[in-house]
């Protein structure tokens, strides 16, 4: 996980992004809308199809000199860890936590009040580690291992170590002896390969099918809108894709484009810039945003984020715009679950009906408790903050979207100031425990929670020096990106590390954690030499991922089979200099990337003045395959 760039000066409250992107270096010269030709030296297969670079197995790495790390690399076969005190609290055993509400369907107190039933152990509680099962022919199996079997076992172990070498290297840099042991596992796995590994099992098929030819062309590009001289940058976060339109936020507007041609289909004007958005879209293609009531000026760089608006993406119009509370409330985040729009802030939360904007409920805000924000989708989850700043406690609450009643609640250990909702079903939350991530990613651990009971199922350690996902958990709540949840697993990329070739290139992998056990499954999808891979979303039981390319290739969209982990290339961008310059300016960490049915859209979340008059900058760019 890398440190994000510093925020721009005079920046109004922001939505959707994770900090401003690095100043882009877009191309000048020919129009990208023209169908580009493959660059010189671009490898071809017979018939002109781009050739996927061969995947080379990672060479075994030599461990660094000095004392060995506390844990083996996360690609190695694991042994059960020794009992440790709670993560981040060495030498202390946390006591039991306050009460939890009962199972779903049992009476619950009104939303915002504190339940008083017995609770679950804190996140630092040391979960017992299951002993290793006896293997056939082993000490518990009733038979002795003969010499031939011993040789076979030794060979298998050696191969596993070689396969895991690249991953071990990525996570074995000297960290000053930091103990990253998680209380409930988070290690494990058995060094799976790209094609197959671990207990992957079977996965349900997705909707995304591989085209006959994955080679893509530029469909269109949207120029960067002009920014006022009074502004260093303006938030333009928000992009959505339906079967009729690609919609993208501009400066105080949302524009709908033809998905293939890029021609404008409609424009929704706003009174001020966008502040916060949600990625969720209803079945009838409605979404929600928060925006300012007026354009910023030099005298007043922000007017607050008070306007909650539901947009009809098919019709290209605002359904309604509402405010709430005295002042009114300036909201930090917004989401959708079912027919409910939920917006949160330090002043509390409000729920609106999506049809007319009527207020459904507003959780009780006290001197010490308020709803900081919500995660939406299949379920509605609130991150409720209680206590003083130096003794904060976060309550992760699954709530009924219509009534606001608490269905279940998990109370995180005191001292965790922020948390991001990665997924609401299954419920997975990310947090930076004790500010231990150390890289600005907002993630040191993931918490898998039972929606019905509020019980902590597992805590998964994801040290910042090893894993590359990120969350802007301070205000955005559901802003976590670069990861995916499905098949009762968490799919997360490793940090970049040196490749196995002689070109000193960088690469990484996607690995899987089982949410039930908290351990790695042994599955691993390699990016390939010079590429880095980032999960975007689930497609049924498969993972859709973006592969950021090396300097002489185009980026790729791949589907990772959730069972075998076999990769299928769905799309590959042109490798021309002009296209690659634009693509490289849109990092998956700080940009929006959408893919569906052979179409890829990449867009910025900040608009700013170009660094020179000769440079072309783009708000968005669309790619598509021919088949």
SVG drawing of the C-alpha trace seen along z (x, -y; Angstrom):
<svg xmlns="http://www.w3.org/2000/svg" viewBox="-42 -37 65 85">
<polyline fill="none" stroke="black" stroke-width="0.4" points="0.0,0.0 1.6,-3.2 1.3,-6.6 -1.3,-8.8 -0.2,-12.3 -1.1,-15.2 -4.5,-16.9 -4.6,-20.1 -5.0,-23.4 -8.4,-25.0 -10.1,-21.7 -13.8,-21.5 -15.2,-18.4 -14.6,-15.5 -16.4,-12.5 -15.6,-9.2 -11.9,-9.6 -9.0,-8.8 -7.0,-11.9 -5.9,-13.9 -4.1,-12.0 -0.5,-12.6 -0.3,-15.4 -1.0,-13.5 1.3,-13.6 -1.3,-13.2 -0.3,-13.3 -0.3,-16.0 -0.6,-15.3 -3.1,-13.1 -6.7,-12.7 -7.1,-9.5 -10.5,-8.9 -8.8,-7.6 -8.3,-3.9 -4.7,-3.5 -2.3,-1.0 -0.2,1.3 3.0,-0.3 6.4,0.7 7.6,3.9 4.2,4.9 4.2,8.7 1.6,10.2 0.0,13.6 -1.0,14.9 -4.0,12.8 -2.9,9.7 -4.2,10.4 -2.1,9.1 0.0,11.6 -0.3,12.1 3.2,12.0 4.2,15.4 3.9,16.0 7.2,17.0 7.2,18.8 8.8,16.8 12.4,17.7 13.3,18.6 14.6,15.6 17.4,15.4 16.3,14.1 17.9,10.9 20.8,11.1 20.2,10.6 17.5,12.0 14.6,13.8 11.2,12.1 8.6,12.8 6.4,14.6 7.2,16.4 6.1,14.7 2.4,14.8 3.0,17.1 4.6,19.8 2.8,22.8 1.9,21.8 2.1,23.5 -0.3,22.7 0.9,19.5 1.7,19.4 -0.8,17.6 -0.2,13.9 -1.9,11.0 -4.3,8.8 -2.9,7.1 -1.6,3.7 -1.8,4.2 1.2,6.3 1.1,7.7 -2.5,6.9 -5.5,9.1 -8.7,7.2 -11.8,7.8 -15.2,8.6 -17.0,5.9 -20.3,4.3 -23.6,5.8 -24.7,7.0 -28.3,7.0 -29.9,10.4 -30.2,12.4 -32.2,11.1 -35.9,11.2 -35.6,10.6 -36.8,7.3 -34.2,4.6 -34.0,1.1 -34.9,-2.0 -32.1,-3.0 -29.5,-5.1 -30.0,-3.7 -27.5,-1.4 -28.5,2.2 -27.5,3.9 -27.1,7.5 -23.9,9.5 -21.3,9.0 -18.7,10.6 -14.9,10.6 -13.0,7.6 -11.1,7.8 -7.9,8.4 -9.3,11.6 -7.0,14.5 -9.1,16.9 -8.0,20.5 -6.1,21.9 -7.3,25.3 -4.6,28.0 -3.3,29.4 -5.3,32.4 -3.5,35.7 -2.7,36.8 -3.1,40.3 0.0,42.2 1.1,39.7 1.3,40.0 -2.5,39.9 -3.3,41.9 -2.3,45.4 0.4,46.0 4.0,44.9 5.5,42.9 7.8,45.1 11.0,43.8 9.5,43.3 6.6,41.3 9.0,39.2 10.9,38.3 7.6,37.3 6.5,35.1 9.9,33.4 9.7,32.7 6.2,31.2 7.3,29.0 10.3,27.8 8.1,26.9 5.7,25.0 8.6,23.0 9.7,22.1 6.2,21.2 5.7,19.0 9.1,17.4 7.9,14.3 5.2,13.6 7.6,14.3 10.0,11.7 7.2,9.1 6.4,9.4 9.8,10.1 11.4,6.7 13.0,5.6 10.3,3.9 12.3,3.3 11.0,6.5 7.3,5.4 5.0,8.1 2.1,8.3 0.5,11.4 -3.3,11.3 -5.3,12.6 -7.5,14.8 -5.2,15.9 -4.9,14.0 -1.9,16.1 -2.0,19.5 -2.6,20.9 -0.4,23.3 1.2,21.4 -1.4,21.8 -0.5,21.0 -2.1,18.8 -4.0,21.7 -5.2,23.5 -4.6,23.8 -5.8,24.2 -9.4,25.0 -10.8,22.9 -13.6,25.3 -16.2,24.3 -17.5,20.9 -20.7,19.8 -20.3,18.4 -20.3,14.7 -21.9,12.6 -18.7,11.3 -17.6,13.5 -14.3,13.4 -14.6,11.9 -13.2,13.6 -10.5,10.9 -9.8,9.0 -7.9,6.2 -9.6,2.9 -9.7,-0.5 -10.4,-4.0 -14.1,-4.6 -14.0,-8.2 -12.4,-10.6 -13.8,-13.5 -11.6,-16.6 -10.9,-17.9 -13.3,-20.8 -11.9,-24.2 -11.2,-25.1 -11.7,-28.6 -8.5,-30.5 -9.8,-30.7 -9.7,-26.9 -6.6,-24.7 -8.8,-21.6 -12.5,-20.7 -14.0,-17.4 -15.5,-15.5 -15.9,-12.1 -18.7,-9.8 -19.1,-7.5 -21.9,-5.0 -22.6,-2.6 -26.1,-1.3 -27.1,0.5 -28.0,-2.8 -25.5,-5.4 -22.0,-6.0 -22.5,-8.9 -19.7,-11.0 -19.5,-13.9 -18.1,-17.2 -17.8,-20.6 -21.2,-21.2 -22.9,-18.8 -23.4,-15.1 -23.3,-14.2 -24.6,-11.1 -22.6,-9.8 -23.4,-7.2 -21.4,-4.2 -20.0,-3.5 -19.8,-6.9 -19.2,-9.2 -21.8,-11.7 -23.7,-13.6 -27.2,-12.2 -28.1,-14.5 -26.7,-17.0 -27.9,-17.5 -26.8,-20.9 -26.0,-21.2 -25.8,-24.4 -22.3,-23.5 -19.6,-20.9 -20.1,-17.2 -19.0,-16.3 -19.9,-12.7 -21.2,-9.8 -22.1,-6.2 -21.2,-3.5 -24.6,-1.8 -27.4,-2.0 -30.9,-0.8 -32.6,1.8 -34.3,-1.1 -30.9,-2.9 -31.2,-5.6 -28.3,-6.8 -27.6,-9.5 -25.0,-12.3 -24.3,-15.1 -23.3,-18.5 -22.7,-22.1 -25.5,-24.6 -23.3,-27.1 -20.0,-27.4 -17.0,-28.1 -15.3,-31.5 -12.0,-32.8 -13.8,-34.4 -15.8,-31.3 -14.0,-28.2 -16.8,-25.8 -20.5,-26.3 -20.9,-22.9 -22.2,-19.7 -25.9,-20.1 -27.7,-19.0 -28.7,-15.4 -30.0,-14.6 -31.3,-11.4 -30.5,-11.1 -32.4,-9.1 -29.5,-7.9 -31.8,-6.6 -33.9,-9.8 -31.1,-12.2 -32.8,-14.2 -32.9,-15.0 -35.7,-13.1 -35.4,-15.3 -33.0,-17.4 -33.3,-17.6 -31.6,-19.0 -31.9,-18.0 -31.5,-19.4 -30.8,-22.9 -28.0,-24.7 -28.6,-22.5 -26.4,-19.4 -23.3,-19.1 -23.0,-15.5 -19.7,-13.6 -21.1,-10.4 -24.2,-8.9 -25.4,-5.5 -28.4,-3.5 -29.8,-0.2 -33.2,1.0 -35.5,-2.0 -33.6,-4.0 -31.0,-6.8 -28.8,-7.2 -26.4,-10.1 -24.0,-10.5 -21.7,-13.1 -20.2,-14.3 -23.6,-15.9 -25.4,-12.6 -27.3,-10.7 -30.6,-10.9 -32.5,-8.4 -34.7,-9.4 -37.2,-7.5 -35.7,-7.2 -39.0,-7.8 -40.0,-11.2 -37.2,-12.2 -39.4,-12.0 -37.4,-11.5 -37.8,-7.9 -35.8,-8.1 -32.9,-9.9 -30.8,-8.1 -30.5,-9.6 -27.5,-11.9 -26.1,-12.5 -23.2,-14.4 -21.0,-11.2 -22.7,-9.2 -23.6,-9.8 -23.8,-8.0 -20.6,-8.9 -21.8,-7.1 -23.2,-4.2 -22.4,-1.3 -25.1,-0.3 -26.0,2.4 -27.6,5.6 -27.8,4.4 -27.5,1.1 -24.6,0.9 -23.9,-2.1 -20.6,-3.1 -21.7,-4.8 -19.1,-6.7 -19.4,-6.9 -17.2,-8.3 -14.7,-11.1 -11.9,-11.5 -9.3,-9.9 -11.6,-7.0 -13.6,-6.4 -15.5,-3.3 -17.0,-2.3 -20.3,-0.4 -20.8,1.5 -24.6,1.8 -26.6,3.7 -29.9,1.8 -33.3,2.1 -33.3,-0.4 -37.0,-1.2 -37.4,-1.6 -33.9,-2.3 -34.1,0.5 -30.8,2.2 -30.6,5.8 -27.2,6.5 -24.2,4.7 -20.5,5.3 -18.5,3.0 -14.9,2.6 -12.2,2.1 -11.8,-1.4 -9.2,-3.6 -10.0,-2.6 -11.0,-6.0 -12.1,-5.1 -13.5,-2.1 -14.6,-1.5 -17.3,0.8 -15.8,3.1 -18.9,5.2 -22.4,5.3 -23.2,8.9 -21.2,10.6 -20.2,7.9 -16.5,7.0 -15.1,3.9 -11.5,2.5 -9.6,0.4 -6.2,-0.9 -5.7,0.5 -3.4,-1.7 -2.3,-3.6 -0.1,-0.5 -0.6,-0.4 2.0,-3.2 1.4,-4.0 -1.8,-6.1 -3.8,-3.2 -6.3,-3.2 -6.0,0.6 -4.1,2.8 -6.9,5.3 -10.2,6.6 -13.1,7.7 -15.5,10.4 -18.8,9.9 -22.0,12.0 -24.9,9.7 -27.5,11.5 -25.8,11.7 -23.1,9.1 -20.5,11.7 -17.0,11.2 -16.2,14.2 -12.6,13.4 -10.0,10.7 -7.6,10.8 -4.3,9.1 -3.3,7.1 -0.1,5.2 0.5,2.2 3.9,3.3 2.4,6.5 -1.0,5.6 -2.1,2.8 -5.8,2.1 -6.8,-1.2 -9.7,-3.0 -10.5,-6.7 -12.1,-5.8 -12.0,-9.3 -15.3,-10.4 -16.2,-8.2 -17.1,-4.9 -17.7,-2.9 -14.7,-4.2 -12.5,-1.1 -11.1,0.0 -8.6,2.3 -10.3,5.4 -13.3,7.6 -15.5,9.8 -17.4,12.9 -17.5,16.7 -17.1,16.0 -13.6,14.8 -11.7,11.5 -9.6,10.9 -6.8,8.5 -3.7,7.5 -0.2,7.8 2.2,4.8 4.4,4.5 7.8,6.3 10.6,7.1 9.7,9.5 11.5,12.7 12.9,11.4 16.2,9.6 14.5,6.2 14.1,5.2 10.4,4.8 7.7,4.7 4.8,7.0 2.3,8.3 -0.4,10.9 -4.0,11.2 -4.5,13.6 -7.6,14.8 -8.5,15.0 -11.3,17.3 -13.7,15.2 -14.7,18.2 -11.2,19.2 -9.4,15.9 -6.6,17.7 -5.3,17.5 -6.8,20.1 -3.5,20.7 -5.0,19.3 -2.9,16.7 -3.3,14.9 0.0,13.5 -0.1,10.2 2.7,11.2 6.1,9.6 5.8,5.8 2.1,5.8 0.4,5.0 -3.1,6.4 -6.0,4.8 -9.4,6.4 -12.3,4.2 -15.5,6.2 -17.1,9.6 -18.8,11.1 -20.9,13.9 -18.2,16.2 -15.4,14.6 -13.2,11.6 -12.9,8.8 -9.4,7.2 -7.5,4.5 -3.8,5.1 -1.8,1.9 0.7,2.4 4.5,2.0 5.8,-0.9 5.5,1.0 2.0,2.6 -1.6,1.7 -3.6,2.3 -5.8,5.4 -9.1,6.5 -9.1,10.1 -11.6,12.4 -10.2,14.6 -12.1,17.8 -13.2,18.0 -12.6,21.8 -9.5,22.5 -8.0,18.9 -7.4,19.3 -7.2,15.9 -9.1,15.0 -8.3,11.8 -11.5,9.9 -9.9,6.7 -6.5,5.3 -5.9,1.6 -3.8,0.3 0.0,0.0 0.6,-3.3 2.4,-6.1 -0.5,-8.5 -3.0,-6.0 -0.6,-4.7 0.2,-8.2 -3.5,-8.8 -4.0,-5.3 -1.0,-5.8 -2.4,-9.1 -5.4,-7.2 -4.0,-5.0 -6.5,-2.5 -5.7,-3.9 -6.9,-7.4 -9.2,-7.0 -12.5,-5.4 -12.4,-2.2 -15.6,-0.6 -15.8,2.5 -18.8,4.3 -19.5,6.3 -16.3,5.5 -16.3,1.8 -13.8,0.2 -14.1,-3.4 -11.4,-5.2 -11.9,-8.7 -10.4,-11.2 -11.9,-12.3 -10.3,-15.8 -10.2,-18.5 -7.4,-21.0 -5.7,-23.4 -3.2,-21.8 0.5,-22.3 1.1,-23.7 -1.0,-25.0 0.4,-22.4 -0.8,-19.4 -4.1,-17.6 -5.8,-16.3 -8.8,-14.0 -11.6,-13.7 -12.5,-10.2 -11.6,-7.7 -13.6,-4.8 -12.3,-1.6 -14.1,1.2 -13.6,4.6 -15.0,5.4 -16.5,8.7"/>
</svg>
